[in-house]
Amino acid sequence: MTIQIKKILSISLLLLISFGAFSQEKLSKKERKKQLNEAQASRLFIDGQRYLMQEDFDRAYFYFQKARELSPEQPAINFKIAEILLRANQVDKALEFGMKAVELDPDNKYYNLVMAEVYSKQNQPKKAAAILEKLMANTDENQNYILDLASLYLAGNEFDKALEALTAAEDYYGLAPQITLQKQKIFLRKNDLKSAIQEGEKLIDSQPGNSLYVINLVEILFNNGKTDEAIQQVEKSLAAYPNQPDLQMAAYALYKDKGDIDKAEELIKSAFANPDLEGPVKAQAFAGILQEPKSARRDDLIENLSASMLANHPNDADILTILGDKKLFEGDREGALELYRQSLTINPANAQVLQGVITTMFELGKEFTEIEELTSTAVGEFPDRAEFWFFDGTAKLAVKKGEEAETSLNKALEINNGKNPQLDLLINGQLGDAYHLTGKSEKAFEAYEAVLKVRPDDEHVLNNYAYYLSLAKKDLEKAKSMSSQLVKRFPKNATYLDTHAWVLFQLKDYEGAKTYMELALKYEESPSGVMLEHYGDILFHLGNSNEAIAYWKKAEGGEETSEFLLKKIKDKKYYD
């Protein structure tokens, strides 16, 4: 609670009154010194006030302090110092100077108000309330502090006094919604439901047609098991003012709770058909229906509401997003992606939708260059979100921007800082791939080890770690152990079969390598260039030179083939 402190006006006049004029009579040396100090203090006070008005609080404080050194018994100086300290939230220090000001001039309203604010900030509402009570008792002019007094009573859990103060505030200000609503809350805390309902009815009667106050009372009735009374309130208001779609939505929830589904659906259809009901409200209600168990009736309602939303709000980002969610529920990821992207064109700063678009594009295997454009936008819009840096690093890795991928993935680790352990595992898995791409094999292996320490069965890491060890011809038994796990778990996964075959090849188990590579080629619809080249290499080492050369030629122009492929074909010889 903040009590407004009014500025002291006409400072020069005040000082003249407070400090007094110079006497024309002959004064003693002590009296002359006192007058000189007061005059100098007056000048310093005026300088302090000038800087205070310019909001240069440090300088103002300096001049007021200097003035106090010369004239410590002037209440106005102590008041100003207290005021500045209060602004700086140095409440305990402000207390000392505020108390001094009140001690020197007990009837000054502004000095007392400073003390009330100090006590309020010190969480001593009863002391603050006592000050306001005294001020209000002295004169009717101070009745405008009645709402502040009510707030202090509430802070002190003095509910009966708060109600009295709020009732007095209604007498002073007239019927005001914020006062009535506050009284209503107090009655509810006191378990006086009857009085709370009466306050709600009073508010509705004071502003007929205001649906917010009807909904407020309806919520109170519903939360207290009075569904029928809540329905009566809604129906009464709708009968008088039919164009209230938010009340129709409230009635929909009430009738649905009672099990009258026909009436509930009638109301929600009518509300959704009304363009005055805002898109976000409709989207939220629609999201709840999407989560309901699937049925023919539910599906018909969803289709009806979808058409209504799209007709009334074709350019509402929330509506497009929730319709995208509907497509996703139906398994239509392409349709969902289209709607999400439309939503982003209207509101590009929606993190949830942006993430949905990016993840859906990854799942659908969209062009990585296109995904990278979005991830770059995402980290620009939301630089403090680790998941967007992870997506950005993953996209950059896919387009072979190794150094940039490293930067983004390390940024993701830094921001996540262990808060989401699962995300750390995903980041380290990708970071291992990025390090390998930039030739930092040892760092790649460290990143993989960090993942396997927590998740020893991670498919992505087991496969890539085993494959890169085989390429480095390092720890081949360890590589074999990892790739063996995968082909046992996924006997038809061409990628894992290819990796295992190549590990066996490096261990010079050419027959075993041939067996697994043939399985890889069997289960892969479109074998990559590197798979075909690997099979040729295996055949060559088994003495099938002609067949090996045929596969090397098939591999020509394919993805990720070795730098020696053309030389192998030309020389009809294996090169490592």
DALIN-V826279 format. One record per residue. N is the residue number from 0. RES is the residue in one letter. PHI is phi in degrees with one decimal (none if undefined). OMEGA is omega in degrees with one decimal (999 if undefined). Layout:
# DALIN-V826279
n: [N/N]
res: [RES/RES]
phi: [PHI/PHI]
omega: [OMEGA/OMEGA]
This chain:
# DALIN-V826279
n: [0/1/2/3/4/5/6/7/8/9/10/11/12/13/14/15/16/17/18/19/20/21/22/23/24/25/26/27/28/29/30/31/32/33/34/35/36/37/38/39/40/41/42/43/44/45/46/47/48/49/50/51/52/53/54/55/56/57/58/59/60/61/62/63/64/65/66/67/68/69/70/71/72/73/74/75/76/77/78/79/80/81/82/83/84/85/86/87/88/89/90/91/92/93/94/95/96/97/98/99/100/101/102/103/104/105/106/107/108/109/110/111/112/113/114/115/116/117/118/119/120/121/122/123/124/125/126/127/128/129/130/131/132/133/134/135/136/137/138/139/140/141/142/143/144/145/146/147/148/149/150/151/152/153/154/155/156/157/158/159/160/161/162/163/164/165/166/167/168/169/170/171/172/173/174/175/176/177/178/179/180/181/182/183/184/185/186/187/188/189/190/191/192/193/194/195/196/197/198/199/200/201/202/203/204/205/206/207/208/209/210/211/212/213/214/215/216/217/218/219/220/221/222/223/224/225/226/227/228/229/230/231/232/233/234/235/236/237/238/239/240/241/242/243/244/245/246/247/248/249/250/251/252/253/254/255/256/257/258/259/260/261/262/263/264/265/266/267/268/269/270/271/272/273/274/275/276/277/278/279/280/281/282/283/284/285/286/287/288/289/290/291/292/293/294/295/296/297/298/299/300/301/302/303/304/305/306/307/308/309/310/311/312/313/314/315/316/317/318/319/320/321/322/323/324/325/326/327/328/329/330/331/332/333/334/335/336/337/338/339/340/341/342/343/344/345/346/347/348/349/350/351/352/353/354/355/356/357/358/359/360/361/362/363/364/365/366/367/368/369/370/371/372/373/374/375/376/377/378/379/380/381/382/383/384/385/386/387/388/389/390/391/392/393/394/395/396/397/398/399/400/401/402/403/404/405/406/407/408/409/410/411/412/413/414/415/416/417/418/419/420/421/422/423/424/425/426/427/428/429/430/431/432/433/434/435/436/437/438/439/440/441/442/443/444/445/446/447/448/449/450/451/452/453/454/455/456/457/458/459/460/461/462/463/464/465/466/467/468/469/470/471/472/473/474/475/476/477/478/479/480/481/482/483/484/485/486/487/488/489/490/491/492/493/494/495/496/497/498/499/500/501/502/503/504/505/506/507/508/509/510/511/512/513/514/515/516/517/518/519/520/521/522/523/524/525/526/527/528/529/530/531/532/533/534/535/536/537/538/539/540/541/542/543/544/545/546/547/548/549/550/551/552/553/554/555/556/557/558/559/560/561/562/563/564/565/566/567/568/569/570/571/572/573/574/575]
res: [M/T/I/Q/I/K/K/I/L/S/I/S/L/L/L/L/I/S/F/G/A/F/S/Q/E/K/L/S/K/K/E/R/K/K/Q/L/N/E/A/Q/A/S/R/L/F/I/D/G/Q/R/Y/L/M/Q/E/D/F/D/R/A/Y/F/Y/F/Q/K/A/R/E/L/S/P/E/Q/P/A/I/N/F/K/I/A/E/I/L/L/R/A/N/Q/V/D/K/A/L/E/F/G/M/K/A/V/E/L/D/P/D/N/K/Y/Y/N/L/V/M/A/E/V/Y/S/K/Q/N/Q/P/K/K/A/A/A/I/L/E/K/L/M/A/N/T/D/E/N/Q/N/Y/I/L/D/L/A/S/L/Y/L/A/G/N/E/F/D/K/A/L/E/A/L/T/A/A/E/D/Y/Y/G/L/A/P/Q/I/T/L/Q/K/Q/K/I/F/L/R/K/N/D/L/K/S/A/I/Q/E/G/E/K/L/I/D/S/Q/P/G/N/S/L/Y/V/I/N/L/V/E/I/L/F/N/N/G/K/T/D/E/A/I/Q/Q/V/E/K/S/L/A/A/Y/P/N/Q/P/D/L/Q/M/A/A/Y/A/L/Y/K/D/K/G/D/I/D/K/A/E/E/L/I/K/S/A/F/A/N/P/D/L/E/G/P/V/K/A/Q/A/F/A/G/I/L/Q/E/P/K/S/A/R/R/D/D/L/I/E/N/L/S/A/S/M/L/A/N/H/P/N/D/A/D/I/L/T/I/L/G/D/K/K/L/F/E/G/D/R/E/G/A/L/E/L/Y/R/Q/S/L/T/I/N/P/A/N/A/Q/V/L/Q/G/V/I/T/T/M/F/E/L/G/K/E/F/T/E/I/E/E/L/T/S/T/A/V/G/E/F/P/D/R/A/E/F/W/F/F/D/G/T/A/K/L/A/V/K/K/G/E/E/A/E/T/S/L/N/K/A/L/E/I/N/N/G/K/N/P/Q/L/D/L/L/I/N/G/Q/L/G/D/A/Y/H/L/T/G/K/S/E/K/A/F/E/A/Y/E/A/V/L/K/V/R/P/D/D/E/H/V/L/N/N/Y/A/Y/Y/L/S/L/A/K/K/D/L/E/K/A/K/S/M/S/S/Q/L/V/K/R/F/P/K/N/A/T/Y/L/D/T/H/A/W/V/L/F/Q/L/K/D/Y/E/G/A/K/T/Y/M/E/L/A/L/K/Y/E/E/S/P/S/G/V/M/L/E/H/Y/G/D/I/L/F/H/L/G/N/S/N/E/A/I/A/Y/W/K/K/A/E/G/G/E/E/T/S/E/F/L/L/K/K/I/K/D/K/K/Y/Y/D]
phi: [none/-115.1/-95.8/-68.0/-103.0/-76.6/-71.3/-78.2/-96.7/52.2/-60.4/-60.2/-63.2/-59.5/-65.8/-61.3/-69.1/-72.9/-86.5/86.3/-85.6/-69.2/-74.8/-83.3/-78.7/-68.8/-108.6/-71.7/-59.1/-65.2/-69.1/-63.6/-62.6/-62.9/-64.5/-62.8/-61.9/-67.5/-66.0/-66.5/-62.3/-62.1/-64.6/-64.4/-62.6/-62.9/-61.8/-60.8/-64.9/-62.1/-69.5/-65.3/-66.4/-86.0/61.8/-95.3/-68.8/-63.9/-67.6/-59.1/-61.7/-59.4/-70.1/-65.7/-65.0/-62.6/-63.3/-67.8/-60.2/-86.5/-141.4/-69.3/-99.3/-87.2/-63.1/-63.4/-66.4/-61.0/-61.9/-65.6/-64.1/-60.7/-61.6/-66.8/-62.0/-65.9/-59.7/-82.3/62.6/-95.6/-66.8/-64.2/-68.2/-61.1/-57.0/-58.3/-76.4/-63.9/-62.3/-65.0/-61.1/-67.9/-60.1/-77.9/-143.9/-64.3/-95.3/-72.6/-61.0/-69.3/-66.7/-67.3/-64.8/-60.9/-65.0/-62.7/-69.3/-58.8/-63.2/-62.4/-71.2/-85.2/60.9/-120.2/-61.9/-68.2/-66.4/-63.9/-62.6/-59.9/-65.8/-65.8/-57.6/-65.7/-62.1/-72.9/-72.3/-74.8/-157.7/-68.6/-65.2/-96.7/-67.9/-68.4/-91.9/-64.4/-69.3/-63.0/-64.9/-61.4/-63.5/-66.2/-61.5/-63.1/-61.4/-92.6/58.4/-98.5/-67.4/-64.3/-64.8/-62.7/-62.5/-60.9/-65.8/-67.2/-64.3/-64.2/-65.3/-64.5/-65.4/-80.5/-96.9/92.6/-65.9/-133.9/-55.0/-64.4/-73.1/-62.0/-63.6/-67.2/-61.2/-60.6/-63.5/-65.2/-59.7/-65.6/-67.7/-87.9/60.2/-101.5/-63.2/-58.1/-67.4/-62.8/-65.0/-60.7/-64.1/-62.7/-65.4/-62.8/-67.2/-63.3/-65.2/-73.7/-136.9/-60.7/91.5/-88.1/-68.1/-60.3/-74.3/-66.0/-62.1/-59.1/-69.8/-59.9/-62.8/-62.9/-63.9/-63.7/-66.5/-109.6/74.9/-110.4/-62.9/-62.2/-63.7/-64.2/-62.3/-59.8/-62.9/-65.5/-63.0/-61.1/-69.4/-68.6/-65.3/-83.5/-135.5/-64.1/-83.6/-134.7/-63.3/-67.7/-72.0/-64.0/-65.6/-63.8/-65.4/-55.5/-63.9/-67.6/-67.6/-65.6/-64.4/-79.9/91.0/-90.7/-68.1/-58.6/-65.0/-61.2/-67.0/-57.7/-69.5/-70.5/-63.7/-64.9/-65.3/-68.9/-74.9/-90.7/-67.5/-72.9/-77.1/-65.6/-54.5/-58.3/-65.9/-64.1/-61.6/-65.2/-65.0/-64.1/-60.4/-64.2/-68.6/-59.5/-79.5/-71.9/-55.9/-68.7/-157.0/-62.9/-66.4/-62.0/-65.2/-63.0/-64.4/-60.7/-64.4/-61.9/-68.9/-61.7/-62.4/-64.8/-63.3/-66.4/-69.5/-89.3/-137.1/-66.6/-119.3/-97.2/-60.7/-66.0/-66.8/-62.5/-66.4/-68.1/-69.6/-64.6/-59.9/-60.4/-59.9/-65.7/-60.1/-84.4/85.5/-94.5/-69.7/-63.6/-64.4/-62.9/-60.3/-61.3/-70.2/-61.1/-68.6/-63.6/-61.1/-66.7/-65.6/-87.6/-134.3/-71.6/-98.1/-96.5/-62.8/-64.7/-69.0/-59.2/-65.2/-61.5/-64.1/-63.2/-65.4/-65.9/-66.1/-60.8/-62.8/-84.1/68.6/-67.6/-58.0/-67.1/-64.1/-70.0/-64.0/-62.5/-58.6/-70.7/-66.4/-65.3/-63.1/-62.9/-71.1/-72.0/-76.4/-131.6/-68.1/-100.4/-106.1/-60.9/-64.0/-70.9/-66.0/-64.0/-60.0/-64.1/-63.4/-65.2/-65.5/-66.5/-63.6/-64.7/-99.1/66.0/-96.5/-59.6/-63.2/-66.8/-63.0/-55.1/-59.4/-66.6/-69.4/-66.2/-64.9/-62.7/-62.2/-62.7/-71.3/-64.5/49.3/78.7/-63.2/-118.2/-57.2/-65.6/-67.2/-57.1/-64.0/-62.9/-63.0/-63.5/-60.5/-71.0/-63.6/-59.0/-64.9/-65.9/-62.8/-63.5/-62.0/-94.6/81.4/-104.2/-60.4/-63.7/-66.3/-62.6/-66.1/-62.8/-64.6/-63.7/-61.6/-62.0/-74.4/-66.1/-62.6/-96.9/-129.7/-68.3/-108.7/-63.9/-62.0/-58.0/-71.0/-56.4/-67.7/-68.9/-61.1/-61.9/-66.0/-71.2/-65.1/-66.2/-65.4/-83.3/52.9/-130.2/47.2/-67.7/-67.1/-65.1/-61.3/-64.1/-60.1/-70.4/-69.4/-64.2/-56.7/-70.3/-71.4/-71.7/-77.4/-131.6/-68.3/-117.3/-87.0/-61.6/-63.4/-70.2/-63.6/-61.1/-61.0/-63.0/-59.4/-74.0/-64.1/-63.7/-60.0/-67.0/-84.1/67.0/-93.6/-72.1/-66.5/-62.3/-61.8/-62.8/-59.1/-74.0/-70.7/-64.6/-65.5/-60.9/-68.1/-68.2/-92.3/-99.5/-64.1/-127.2/-59.1/-76.2/-58.9/-68.9/-65.8/-65.6/-65.6/-60.3/-63.9/-60.9/-60.6/-63.5/-60.8/-60.9/-72.9/-94.5/89.3/-95.3/-61.3/-62.9/-66.8/-62.1/-62.7/-60.3/-72.6/-62.8/-66.9/-62.6/-75.5/-58.1/86.1/-83.6/-78.8/60.1/-73.1/-78.6/-70.3/-95.9/-57.6/-65.1/-69.0/-61.6/-65.6/-65.7/-89.7/53.5/-147.6/-80.8/-125.5/-108.3]
omega: [179.2/177.3/-178.5/178.5/-179.4/-179.9/174.1/-178.3/177.4/-174.2/-177.3/179.6/179.6/-178.4/178.4/178.9/-174.5/-171.8/179.3/178.5/177.5/177.4/177.9/-178.7/178.2/-176.6/175.5/-179.8/-179.6/-179.8/178.5/179.5/179.5/179.2/178.6/178.7/-179.4/178.3/178.7/177.2/178.6/179.7/179.1/178.4/179.9/176.8/178.8/179.2/179.1/179.6/177.7/178.4/177.3/-178.6/171.7/-168.6/179.9/179.6/179.2/-179.8/-179.8/-177.0/178.0/178.2/177.4/178.5/-179.1/177.4/-178.8/-176.8/-173.6/-175.9/177.8/-175.5/-177.3/179.7/179.3/178.7/-177.7/177.5/177.4/-179.2/-179.3/179.2/177.8/176.4/-178.2/179.9/173.1/-166.7/-177.6/176.8/179.3/-179.6/-178.2/-175.7/176.9/178.5/179.1/179.8/-179.7/178.1/-178.2/-179.7/-171.8/-174.7/-178.2/-175.9/-173.6/177.5/178.6/178.8/176.1/179.6/177.5/179.5/176.9/-179.3/178.6/-179.8/176.0/-178.5/174.2/-173.2/-178.0/177.2/178.6/-179.6/179.8/179.0/-179.8/177.2/-179.2/179.6/-176.7/178.6/-175.4/-174.9/176.6/-178.0/-177.0/-178.4/179.8/178.3/-174.6/178.9/175.6/179.2/178.6/179.1/178.6/177.1/178.6/179.3/178.6/-179.6/176.3/-169.4/179.6/177.2/179.0/178.3/177.9/-179.2/179.9/175.6/176.2/178.4/176.4/177.2/-176.2/-174.7/-171.0/-178.0/-178.9/-176.7/-176.5/178.1/-179.3/-179.8/178.6/176.5/-179.7/179.4/179.5/179.0/179.0/178.0/178.5/-177.6/176.7/-175.1/-178.1/-179.2/178.5/178.4/178.8/177.9/178.3/178.6/178.8/-179.8/178.5/-179.9/-178.1/-178.9/-178.7/-180.0/178.0/-173.2/-178.9/-178.7/175.4/-179.7/177.9/-179.8/179.1/179.1/178.4/-179.6/-178.1/-178.5/178.9/173.3/-178.2/-177.1/-179.0/177.7/178.3/178.3/179.0/179.0/-179.2/-178.1/178.6/-179.1/-179.9/178.1/-179.8/-176.6/-172.3/-175.2/177.9/-175.1/177.9/175.1/176.2/177.4/177.0/179.4/176.7/-179.1/-178.4/-179.2/177.3/178.3/179.6/179.9/178.3/-172.3/179.5/-179.6/-179.3/-178.4/176.8/-178.1/-177.1/176.0/179.2/-179.9/-178.6/179.1/-177.9/-178.7/179.5/177.0/-171.8/-179.3/-179.1/178.5/178.8/-178.5/-179.6/179.1/-179.2/179.2/178.1/-179.8/178.2/-177.5/-178.5/178.5/-176.8/176.1/-179.5/-178.9/178.7/-179.1/178.3/179.5/-180.0/-179.6/179.4/-177.8/178.5/-179.9/-179.6/-179.9/-177.9/179.8/-176.0/-175.3/-175.5/-177.5/178.8/-175.8/-179.2/179.3/179.7/179.5/-177.7/175.3/172.7/176.4/178.4/178.5/-179.4/176.6/-178.5/-180.0/180.0/-176.3/177.4/178.4/178.0/-178.8/179.8/-179.7/177.4/-178.6/174.6/178.5/-179.0/178.0/179.2/-180.0/-175.6/-176.3/178.1/-174.0/-177.0/-179.6/179.3/178.3/178.2/179.0/-176.9/-178.2/178.9/178.5/175.0/-177.6/-177.9/179.0/178.6/-179.2/-177.4/176.7/178.1/177.9/-178.4/176.5/180.0/-179.5/176.5/175.2/-176.8/-179.0/174.7/-179.9/-174.5/-174.9/-178.3/-179.2/-174.6/-175.5/178.9/175.0/176.6/178.5/-178.4/178.1/179.7/178.7/-179.8/176.3/-178.5/179.0/173.1/173.6/-170.3/-177.5/179.7/177.4/177.0/-177.5/-177.7/-178.2/176.1/175.5/178.0/177.7/-178.5/-177.4/-179.1/173.9/177.1/-177.2/177.4/-175.7/-179.6/178.1/176.7/179.9/178.7/-179.0/-178.3/176.2/178.7/-179.2/175.3/178.9/-179.3/178.5/178.0/-179.1/-178.9/174.2/-179.1/-171.7/-176.8/177.8/177.6/-178.0/177.1/179.5/178.5/-180.0/179.6/178.8/-175.4/177.2/-178.9/-176.6/-172.9/-179.1/-178.9/-174.5/-176.6/-176.7/178.7/-178.4/-175.5/178.4/179.7/-177.1/-177.7/172.9/179.7/177.6/179.4/-177.3/-175.1/177.2/-173.6/177.4/176.3/178.1/179.9/179.3/-178.5/-178.1/177.3/177.8/-174.7/-177.2/174.6/-178.6/-175.0/-173.3/179.8/179.0/-174.2/-178.3/-178.4/176.9/178.2/179.6/-178.6/178.4/-176.4/174.5/178.6/177.8/-179.2/175.3/178.5/172.9/-171.3/178.7/177.5/178.9/-179.7/-178.8/-176.4/179.2/176.9/175.8/179.2/-179.8/179.0/-174.2/178.9/-177.5/-179.5/-176.9/179.5/179.0/-176.5/177.8/179.6/178.5/179.3/179.8/175.0/179.1/-179.4/-179.7/179.8/-178.2/175.0/176.1/179.8/-172.3/-175.7/179.3/178.7/-179.2/179.1/179.2/176.1/179.6/176.4/-177.7/-174.4/-180.0/-179.7/-176.1/168.5/176.3/-176.1/179.2/-177.0/-171.4/-177.3/179.3/176.6/-177.8/-177.4/-174.9/-178.0/-174.2/179.7/173.3/-178.2/999]
